[in-house]
Amino acid sequence: MRTVKIGIIGCGMIANGKHLPSLAKVEQAEIVAFCDLIEERAREAAEKYGAPGARVFTDYNQLLAMEEIEVIHVLTPNISHAEISIAALEAGKHVMCEKPMAKTGAEAKAMYDAHVRTGKKLTVGYQNRSKAQSQLLKKMIENDELGDIYYAKAIATRRRGVPTWGVFLDKEKQGGGPMIDIGTHSLDLILWLMNNYEPESVVGSVFHKLKHTENAANEWGSWNPKEFEVEDSAFGYVKFKNGAVVSIETSWALNVAKTEGSYLCGTKGGADFNGGLRINGERDGSLFLNVIDVDPKTRERFRGENLTDFEYEAKQWIDCIVNDTEPLVKPEEAMIVSAILEAVYISAETGKPVYFD
C-alpha cells in the first residue's frame, strides 16, 4: 500500500481541530514535517501526530525543499494562502489549502493558474460538501428531482459567535469577518449544489454595528472592541448569467433570536438542512415535506464506513492523490467563491454593484 508523505504549514487551531486528527485516521497518510512561525507549536504537533523522525521548521521554504513530501496542507491565516500554496505547487507538491481559497479573487486566480501550470492537484477545505446529506441532495439535484433551481439562500448567521482567538479580527491578515470566514462555507455549498459558477453581478452590504460593544455576551467570551477590525455582519445578493439568484446572509453578531440554515428553491421542489435534509414540494394537489435522516455510511465513496465529515474530507483527498482522481472540491469552483466574496466587500465599500465579465 502506497504511503503519501505530507507536510503541514500552520499548526494552529484548524490544524489541531480538523486536519491533523483526521489525517491520523487515514492509513495511507504519513505526516513527516511541520512548520509554524511559533516553533513550539510545530514541535507539539509533530510529537502528537508526526511520523517517527518528523521534522520541524519555522520557514516553510525549508519544508518545501524536502523531496519526499508529496502533499502540503496550507493551514495559515488567509493573507498567506496564495503565497504559500503557489510556492508549494511550484515545488512540485499537491496542495490542500484551508478555506477560503484566498483573500481576493485575483489571488485565487493566481493559485488556480499555478495549479494548471504545474499539473499538481489543488483543493480547498470546504468540508460541507463531505456531509452525507449534502451528497445525497447533490445526487437528487443531478437527477432533476428539484427541477430548475432559480433561488437559494446561503446562510451562516450567529447571534453571538465572534471568534476571539488567533487573527480572526485582523482585517489585514483575514480580509474580512463572517462573510469570508463562515459565509464562504455556505456559499460554496450552494454553488456546488446548483452547479452554477457564472455570476453576473453582486450587490453587498457590510455592517459594523455591534462590534463596539464593551463586555459583550459571546460564545467564546467578550471580544476587545479595539481589536475588532472586521465586520460583525454582511449580506450579499448574487445574480447569475442564467437568471438564478442567491442571497448570502452571514454574521458573528446579529440580533436574531433563531438562526436558520441554507435552502434552495426549484421548479419541482425545494430543500433545506433544518433538522436534517428536508425536501418540500407538491404532489396530487397537496404539499409535502419529507425529512430524510441520512446515514453517513451511505456516501458513495467509502460506502459502509462511519466517517466524520472531517475524516471523509481527509480520506477522499489522500485517495485522489493515490488514485490520481479529481478532489471533491475543485480549484476552479473555489476560485469563483473567493471572487464573489470579494465582490460583496467591494460593493459595500463603493455603494455600487460589481459586474463580472
Solvent accessible surface area in square Angstrom, and as a share of the most:
residue,aa,sasa,rsa
1,M,154,0.69
2,R,104,0.38
3,T,54,0.32
4,V,0,0.00
5,K,65,0.27
6,I,0,0.00
7,G,0,0.00
8,I,0,0.00
9,I,5,0.03
10,G,7,0.07
11,C,0,0.00
12,G,19,0.18
13,M,120,0.53
14,I,64,0.33
15,A,0,0.00
16,N,59,0.30
17,G,51,0.49
18,K,4,0.02
19,H,6,0.03
20,L,0,0.00
21,P,46,0.29
22,S,5,0.03
23,L,2,0.01
24,A,66,0.51
25,K,139,0.59
26,V,12,0.07
27,E,142,0.64
28,Q,39,0.17
29,A,20,0.16
30,E,51,0.23
31,I,8,0.04
32,V,16,0.09
33,A,0,0.00
34,F,0,0.00
35,C,5,0.03
36,D,9,0.05
37,L,164,0.82
38,I,94,0.48
39,E,84,0.38
40,E,99,0.44
41,R,96,0.35
42,A,0,0.00
43,R,96,0.35
44,E,95,0.43
45,A,2,0.02
46,A,12,0.09
47,E,137,0.61
48,K,151,0.64
49,Y,41,0.16
50,G,23,0.22
51,A,16,0.13
52,P,138,0.87
53,G,75,0.72
54,A,25,0.19
55,R,130,0.48
56,V,33,0.19
57,F,17,0.07
58,T,61,0.36
59,D,58,0.30
60,Y,40,0.15
61,N,84,0.43
62,Q,102,0.46
63,L,0,0.00
64,L,13,0.06
65,A,76,0.59
66,M,14,0.06
67,E,162,0.73
68,E,93,0.42
69,I,4,0.02
70,E,47,0.21
71,V,0,0.00
72,I,0,0.00
73,H,1,0.01
74,V,0,0.00
75,L,9,0.04
76,T,26,0.15
77,P,53,0.33
78,N,6,0.03
79,I,72,0.37
80,S,21,0.14
81,H,1,0.00
82,A,8,0.06
83,E,104,0.47
84,I,8,0.04
85,S,0,0.00
86,I,37,0.19
87,A,28,0.22
88,A,0,0.00
89,L,1,0.00
90,E,99,0.44
91,A,47,0.37
92,G,35,0.34
93,K,7,0.03
94,H,23,0.10
95,V,0,0.00
96,M,2,0.01
97,C,0,0.00
98,E,10,0.04
99,K,28,0.12
100,P,1,0.01
101,M,0,0.00
102,A,1,0.01
103,K,50,0.21
104,T,38,0.22
105,G,12,0.11
106,A,76,0.59
107,E,56,0.25
108,A,0,0.00
109,K,95,0.40
110,A,41,0.31
111,M,0,0.00
112,Y,54,0.20
113,D,53,0.27
114,A,0,0.00
115,H,38,0.17
116,V,88,0.51
117,R,146,0.53
118,T,44,0.26
119,G,62,0.60
120,K,58,0.24
121,K,31,0.13
122,L,1,0.00
123,T,1,0.00
124,V,1,0.00
125,G,0,0.00
126,Y,2,0.01
127,Q,30,0.13
128,N,28,0.15
129,R,0,0.00
130,S,1,0.01
131,K,62,0.26
132,A,6,0.05
133,Q,53,0.24
134,S,0,0.00
135,Q,31,0.14
136,L,51,0.25
137,L,0,0.00
138,K,27,0.12
139,K,79,0.33
140,M,22,0.10
141,I,27,0.14
142,E,121,0.54
143,N,94,0.48
144,D,70,0.36
145,E,85,0.38
146,L,1,0.00
147,G,13,0.13
148,D,89,0.46
149,I,15,0.08
150,Y,110,0.42
151,Y,55,0.21
152,A,0,0.00
153,K,46,0.19
154,A,0,0.00
155,I,13,0.07
156,A,17,0.13
157,T,21,0.12
158,R,69,0.25
159,R,141,0.52
160,R,69,0.25
161,G,0,0.00
162,V,0,0.00
163,P,3,0.02
164,T,51,0.29
165,W,79,0.28
166,G,72,0.69
167,V,46,0.27
168,F,48,0.20
169,L,16,0.08
170,D,38,0.19
171,K,118,0.50
172,E,117,0.53
173,K,78,0.33
174,Q,15,0.07
175,G,18,0.17
176,G,3,0.03
177,G,0,0.00
178,P,0,0.00
179,M,0,0.00
180,I,5,0.03
181,D,11,0.06
182,I,25,0.13
183,G,0,0.00
184,T,0,0.00
185,H,23,0.10
186,S,11,0.07
187,L,0,0.00
188,D,0,0.00
189,L,12,0.06
190,I,0,0.00
191,L,0,0.00
192,W,22,0.08
193,L,1,0.00
194,M,25,0.11
195,N,113,0.58
196,N,14,0.07
197,Y,41,0.16
198,E,103,0.46
199,P,7,0.05
200,E,65,0.29
201,S,15,0.10
202,V,0,0.00
203,V,72,0.41
204,G,8,0.07
205,S,50,0.32
206,V,35,0.20
207,F,77,0.32
208,H,79,0.35
209,K,143,0.60
210,L,39,0.19
211,K,16,0.07
212,H,113,0.50
213,T,63,0.37
214,E,119,0.53
215,N,134,0.68
216,A,8,0.06
217,A,77,0.60
218,N,25,0.13
219,E,118,0.53
220,W,100,0.35
221,G,38,0.36
222,S,61,0.40
223,W,10,0.03
224,N,66,0.34
225,P,25,0.16
226,K,184,0.78
227,E,103,0.46
228,F,5,0.02
229,E,88,0.40
230,V,2,0.01
231,E,4,0.02
232,D,1,0.00
233,S,3,0.02
234,A,0,0.00
235,F,55,0.23
236,G,6,0.06
237,Y,106,0.40
238,V,0,0.00
239,K,89,0.38
240,F,1,0.00
241,K,101,0.43
242,N,106,0.54
243,G,45,0.43
244,A,3,0.02
245,V,25,0.14
246,V,0,0.00
247,S,17,0.11
248,I,0,0.00
249,E,43,0.19
250,T,0,0.00
251,S,0,0.00
252,W,1,0.00
253,A,1,0.01
254,L,49,0.24
255,N,114,0.58
256,V,44,0.25
257,A,93,0.72
258,K,166,0.71
259,T,55,0.32
260,E,112,0.50
261,G,21,0.20
262,S,11,0.07
263,Y,60,0.23
264,L,1,0.01
265,C,40,0.24
266,G,11,0.11
267,T,91,0.53
268,K,121,0.51
269,G,11,0.10
270,G,3,0.03
271,A,1,0.01
272,D,12,0.06
273,F,43,0.18
274,N,56,0.29
275,G,75,0.72
276,G,26,0.25
277,L,0,0.00
278,R,65,0.24
279,I,16,0.08
280,N,63,0.32
281,G,12,0.12
282,E,118,0.53
283,R,145,0.53
284,D,143,0.74
285,G,71,0.68
286,S,68,0.44
287,L,152,0.76
288,F,49,0.20
289,L,93,0.46
290,N,72,0.37
291,V,92,0.53
292,I,53,0.27
293,D,140,0.73
294,V,26,0.15
295,D,57,0.29
296,P,48,0.30
297,K,80,0.34
298,T,61,0.35
299,R,8,0.03
300,E,118,0.53
301,R,71,0.26
302,F,39,0.16
303,R,151,0.55
304,G,50,0.48
305,E,65,0.29
306,N,109,0.56
307,L,30,0.15
308,T,76,0.44
309,D,39,0.20
310,F,71,0.30
311,E,27,0.12
312,Y,6,0.02
313,E,9,0.04
314,A,7,0.05
315,K,54,0.23
316,Q,3,0.01
317,W,0,0.00
318,I,1,0.00
319,D,35,0.18
320,C,0,0.00
321,I,9,0.05
322,V,39,0.22
323,N,85,0.44
324,D,110,0.57
325,T,61,0.35
326,E,113,0.51
327,P,11,0.07
328,L,33,0.17
329,V,5,0.03
330,K,55,0.23
331,P,6,0.04
332,E,66,0.29
333,E,22,0.10
334,A,0,0.00
335,M,29,0.13
336,I,35,0.18
337,V,0,0.00
338,S,3,0.02
339,A,22,0.17
340,I,0,0.00
341,L,3,0.01
342,E,50,0.22
343,A,2,0.01
344,V,0,0.00
345,Y,41,0.16
346,I,73,0.37
347,S,2,0.02
348,A,34,0.26
349,E,151,0.68
350,T,76,0.44
351,G,69,0.66
352,K,136,0.58
353,P,60,0.38
354,V,31,0.18
355,Y,155,0.59
356,F,54,0.22
357,D,173,0.89
